[in-house]
Amino acid sequence: MPPKKKIIRLGSKNKPVTLKRITAAKKKLKRLTPYEKIMARFREICPEMKDASVDFIKSWEMFAQKILLARRQQTSVFVITVNPHLLEHRDILQKEFPCSIQSPTEARFGMDSIQTY
């Protein structure tokens, strides 16, 4: 969770602090950026993300940036990753966001050729 923001300087010489201005400032503080919303949703879907190492956190960040870009362009995302948590929860993530997640071997040889023994 990002650090809490504080309300700074609501009133001025000509405009006193009113209840309306205080509630508007509180609403503004509660709003999250789209990136923060996606990262919070990732934490809900995959709780192991909190304990991930630096490399895996970087892959989550890049995935979030790709999804934001895809939303702006109204397309979907194709992701090839070695992040085990991303691969483990890919069914839920693919339903939640417009994306296709694969491991490097699946992407190279195709999903049809990978079989469980």
Secondary structure, 3 states (H helix, E strand, C coil): CCCCCCCCCCCCCCCCCCHHHHHHHHHHHHCCCHHHHHHHHHHHHCHHHHHCCHHHHHHHHHHHHHHHHHHHHCCCEEEECCCHHHHHCHHHHHHHCCEEEECHHHHHHCHHHCCCC
